Amino acid sequence: MEFLQQLHNWTKGEVTQGRGMLAFAILLLPVIVIVIKNTQTLQKGMTIPIILLFAVQVGYGSYLLVSRTKQKEQTEKQFQQNQQQVITAELSKAENDSRTYTALKCAWGALTAVSVIGYFAFSNDYYKGLSLGFAGMFLALLYTDTLLHQRLSLYMQYLQKLAESK
């Protein structure tokens, strides 16, 4: 039954991060309003990335809140029927997710670098603001995926040990 405890802990962490993402999105609302109302061109350029970041945080945060609890319940039911098959399936899923997080972290880092270079390459304030906004958005996404990947890595290590012992 240690597997069920680990599953519960991982799910609890995912749900907590989903709540954190929604809280961050709520904190972005006043920023969005200020940027939209502002007449400075640099800040106008930041509007699109901030709105995109808001949408990603709300969308993925909500997804984590809704899906992870349902997924945990389904996995618990399946575990009662066939423990080894569930552990193997969970490990396979975790390994695939880990590869995805690794690729995304590389992409967010590269896009952040391109955005920072864009900030210095553009002379127009709107495009400078757009570049700066995208750099902030990509950094926030990098941070989010790093936290998710870290938690998944711990869960995956446990699953690997469990799969080797059986």
C-alpha positions in Angstrom: 0.0 0.0 0.0 3.1 2.3 0.0 2.4 2.8 -3.7 -1.0 4.3 -2.9 0.6 6.7 -0.5 3.2 7.8 -3.0 0.4 8.3 -5.6 -1.5 10.3 -3.1 1.5 12.5 -2.3 2.3 13.1 -6.0 -1.4 13.9 -6.8 -1.6 16.3 -3.8 1.5 18.1 -5.1 0.1 18.4 -8.6 -3.2 19.8 -7.2 -1.4 22.2 -5.0 0.6 23.4 -8.0 -2.6 23.8 -10.0 -4.0 26.0 -7.2 -0.8 28.0 -7.2 -1.0 28.5 -11.0 -4.6 29.8 -10.6 -3.5 32.1 -7.8 -0.7 33.4 -10.0 -3.2 34.0 -12.8 -5.4 36.0 -10.5 -2.4 38.1 -9.6 -1.9 38.7 -13.3 -5.3 40.2 -13.7 -4.5 43.7 -12.3 -1.2 43.6 -14.3 -3.2 43.0 -17.5 -5.6 45.8 -16.7 -2.8 48.2 -16.0 -0.9 47.3 -19.2 -4.0 47.6 -21.4 -4.9 51.0 -19.9 -1.3 52.3 -20.1 -0.4 54.4 -23.1 3.3 53.6 -23.1 4.3 51.7 -26.2 6.8 49.4 -24.3 4.0 48.3 -22.0 1.5 47.9 -24.8 3.9 45.4 -26.4 3.8 43.3 -23.2 0.0 42.9 -23.5 -0.1 39.8 -25.7 2.5 37.7 -23.7 0.9 38.6 -20.4 -2.5 37.5 -21.7 -1.1 34.3 -23.1 0.6 33.6 -19.8 -2.7 34.2 -18.0 -4.4 31.8 -20.4 -1.8 29.1 -19.9 -1.8 29.4 -16.1 -5.6 29.2 -15.9 -5.9 26.4 -18.5 -3.2 24.1 -17.2 -3.8 25.0 -13.5 -7.5 24.0 -14.0 -6.5 20.9 -15.9 -4.3 19.8 -13.0 -7.1 20.5 -10.4 -9.7 18.5 -12.3 -7.7 15.7 -14.0 -5.2 14.6 -11.3 -7.8 13.7 -8.7 -9.8 11.7 -11.2 -6.7 10.0 -12.4 -5.7 9.1 -8.9 -9.0 7.5 -8.2 -8.9 5.5 -11.4 -5.4 4.4 -10.7 -6.3 3.3 -7.1 -9.2 1.2 -8.5 -7.0 -0.4 -11.1 -4.2 -1.0 -8.5 -6.7 -3.1 -6.5 -7.2 -5.4 -9.5 -3.6 -5.7 -10.9 -0.8 -4.1 -9.0 2.1 -4.9 -11.3 0.3 -3.8 -14.4 -0.6 -0.4 -12.8 3.0 0.1 -11.6 4.4 -0.6 -15.1 1.8 1.7 -16.7 2.5 4.5 -14.3 6.2 4.2 -14.8 5.9 4.3 -18.5 3.6 7.3 -18.3 6.0 9.0 -15.9 9.0 8.4 -18.2 7.1 9.8 -21.2 6.1 12.9 -19.2 9.7 13.3 -18.0 10.9 13.4 -21.6 8.3 15.9 -22.5 9.2 18.1 -19.5 12.9 17.9 -20.4 12.1 19.0 -24.0 9.8 21.8 -22.9 12.4 23.1 -20.4 15.0 23.3 -23.2 12.5 25.0 -25.5 11.5 27.6 -22.8 15.1 28.3 -22.1 15.9 28.8 -25.8 12.9 30.9 -26.4 13.8 33.1 -23.4 17.2 33.6 -24.9 15.8 34.5 -28.3 13.4 37.0 -26.6 16.1 38.7 -24.7 18.2 39.0 -27.9 15.1 40.4 -29.6 14.8 43.0 -26.9 18.3 44.3 -27.7 17.9 43.8 -31.5 14.6 45.8 -31.9 14.6 49.6 -31.9 10.8 50.0 -31.8 9.5 50.2 -28.2 6.4 48.1 -29.0 8.6 45.2 -30.2 11.0 45.7 -27.3 8.0 45.3 -25.0 6.8 42.3 -26.9 10.2 40.7 -26.6 10.4 41.5 -22.9 6.9 40.2 -22.3 7.7 36.9 -24.1 10.9 36.6 -22.1 8.9 36.9 -18.9 6.3 34.5 -20.1 8.9 31.9 -21.1 10.7 32.2 -17.8 7.4 31.7 -15.9 6.7 28.6 -18.1 10.2 27.3 -17.4 9.7 27.7 -13.7 6.3 26.0 -13.8 7.6 23.0 -15.8 10.7 22.7 -13.6 8.5 22.3 -10.5 6.3 19.8 -12.2 9.3 17.9 -13.5 11.0 17.8 -10.1 7.9 16.3 -8.5 7.5 13.8 -11.3 11.2 12.8 -11.0 10.7 11.9 -7.4 7.6 9.9 -8.1 9.3 8.2 -11.1 12.3 7.2 -8.9 10.0 5.5 -6.5 8.2 3.7 -9.3 11.5 2.5 -10.8 12.5 1.0 -7.4 9.1 -0.6 -7.0 9.2 -2.1 -10.5 12.7 -3.5 -9.9 11.8 -5.1 -6.7 8.8 -7.0 -8.1 
